[in-house]
C-alpha cells in the first residue's frame, strides 16, 4: 500500500496498477517486424517502420530509424516518438505481442458472436443466452436504432462480482482498501465482508419496497458505502443513478425528476480539503425543487459521516430521513439474488449535453458486465497479485467501470481514496516533481489515464516522473456512452506514442469520416465514428429514445457518432483532438455550454451570455464567457466576480480559476 497512499490523488481518471514484484528491463531485444493493424474488416494500416531494436547498445535505449526509448532503459525526451515495451514486460503481459493482438482482434471483428460468447461463458449465467448472440441496427433509415447482446441470458452482475469470488475461495481476499482524506482511519473489506454489507443494504431496500426496475439515486462521496449501494441495487435488480456529490441542488433535482427514484441515499456531510460540505442540505433543497414538479421522495437513507459532521449537528427531517447506521446493520447478511435478463437495465448515469437537460445514459446488465470486465483485464494487464487504484469518482462512468464493476468482476483488490482530485497530473507538473519523488514508486507497474486526451508533454512527464520510465501508460479513449475503453494501448503488446490512444480494443471498429459521412482511408483527420456494435454500448437515453437516435446516429447514418474529432497518423495510431460539439471538457468533466450560459443569464444584471471553451494548462479546458449586460449597467470588477459566483453557486464543480469573462 506504500505507493498507493503516497500518491494520494491524481488525474480525474488516472489508474495505478501496483505489483509486489518489479521486473527488470531486459538487456537484449528481439526485432519487431512491420505488421498491419486492421482498422475494420478487410482494412489495414501500417504500424511500424524501420524499428530494429538490435543494432544499438542496451544502455542507449534507442532504436534505429526512429527516435525511441525502451521501457526501463531511459527517460522519454521530447524528441522520442515511440516507447517500446521491454522483453521482460512483454513476456508476462496478457497480450505479449502485436501478433497476438492481431490474432485476437481479427477474431473479434470477423466473428463477434463467437469471440464475445467465449468470454461471456467465463461468468455465471443462470440461463444461457439465445440466438442470435447480438442484434443491431445503426442506421435510422432502416428503423429504430437497436443494440442487444446476450438477450435471453439470465444473470446478475452483483453475483458475478461478489458471490462468484467468494465461492471460488477468495472470500478472505481484500476487495477494497479505503483511504480517507485524513490518514489514520483507513479501512478495508474482504470479499466476504463486502458481500455481507451489500446483502444487508439490499435487504433493507427490499423491505422498503424497492423492487426490480425501480430507480435509486445515490448522492455519496467516495466512501465504501458508495460501491456498496451500487452493488446492493444491482443485486435486487434496481437501477442505480449515482450523482456526483459535487453537483448542486438544482443538478441533483434534475436527475431526481428524470429518474423518479424510490429512495435517495446520501450522507450528512463530507470534507473537501478543510471545508465541510453538508450534503444533506443539498438533498433537502433538491427534494423541495423536485416536489414542485410532482416528483416526491419519501425516504432519504443517510450515512453518518462522523469525520465530517456528527449527527447532533445535522439538519434532520423526521419521517423522511433515516440514519444508515441505525437500520441497515439490523438486516440479514444474506440476500437472495434477483436474476435478470442480459438486456434488463443496470444503471442510469447522467452526462451533460449541448442542451440544458442532462442525458440519462442507460446501460444494461449482460453486455456491460462482459465488456467492462474484459477491458479492465486487458487494458490494465491485470494480474491477481496487483493492487489497483483508480482515482475517479463513482459519480462518473470511470468510477462505475473501473472502480467498481470491472475490478470486482476480475476479483481484484481496489483502493478507494476519499479525496481524489481531478487533473492533478497537470497540477503536479506546475508544482514540481518533489511531491511525487519524495515517495518510493517501485511497486507501480502500469499507469492509465482517461477522461480527456493528455498531450505528449504531459504523457512524458507521467511516464518519466511518476512511472520512473518503467511503467507503460494506458492512455485510453472512451465515453460514458461506450461503457468501457474503445481505443487503448495494451501494455506490452506494441510501442506507444506519447499522447496517442494507439489502436482499437477487441471488437471495436473505429472509422474517421468527413463532413459528408464518407470514410477516410490512411493518414487523415475528421469525425470519429464506430461501425457495428459492441457489448458495452449504451442502449438508449432514459425516456428519450428520439434524442438518443438524433444525437448519436443521425449525424452519420450507419455509424455511432462519438462527437469527437480524431486524426490517424501514417502508422495507423489514433489521436483524439477534442469535442466537436458544444460541450466543454473541464478537468475531465463534460459541461454543456448552455448550462453555464443559463447560470450567467440568471444573474439579474446579465441580459445575454455566450460560452466557449479555451485551453487551460491545468484543467485541459477552461470556460470563457461573453456577456451582454442589462442596459444601464456598467461593467466592473465587482460585477465580474458576482457573475462568476453565480456560476459557482449553480455549478459548484466549476472553480473560479476555470472561468474568464469579457
Secondary structure, DSSP 4 states (H G I P E B T S, - for coil): -HHHHHS---STTEEEEE-SS-PPPPS--PPPPP-EEEEETTEEEE--SS-B-SSS-GGG--BBTB-EEETTTSPPPTT--EEEPPHHHHHHSSS-SHHHHHHHHHHHHH-HHHHHHHHHTTS--SB---SSSEEEE--GGGSS-EEEESTT-EE-HHIIIIIHHIIIIITTSEEEEEE-SSTT--EEEEHHHHHHHHHHHHHHHHHTT--TT-EEEEE--SSHHHHHHHHHHHHTTPEEEE--TTS-HHHHHHHHHHH--SEEEEES-EEETTEEE-HHHHHHHHHHHHHHTT-----EEEE--TTT--GGGS---TTTEEEHHHHGGGS-S------EETTSEEEEEEE--SSSSPEEEEEEHHHHHHHHHHHHHHHTT--TT-EEEE---TTSHHHIIIIIIHHHHTT-EEEEETT--TTHHHHHHHH-THHHHTS--TTEEEEEE-SS---HHHHHHIIIIISTT-SEEEE-B--TTTSS-SB---TTTS-B-TT--BSBPTT--EEEE-TTS-B--SSEEEEEEE-S--TT---EETT-HHHHHHHHTSTTTTSEEEEEEEEE-TTS-EEEEEESSSEEEETTEEEEHHHHHHHHHTSTTEEEEEEEEEEETTTEEEEEEEEEEPTTPPP-HHHHHHHHHHHHHHSTTS-GGGEEE-
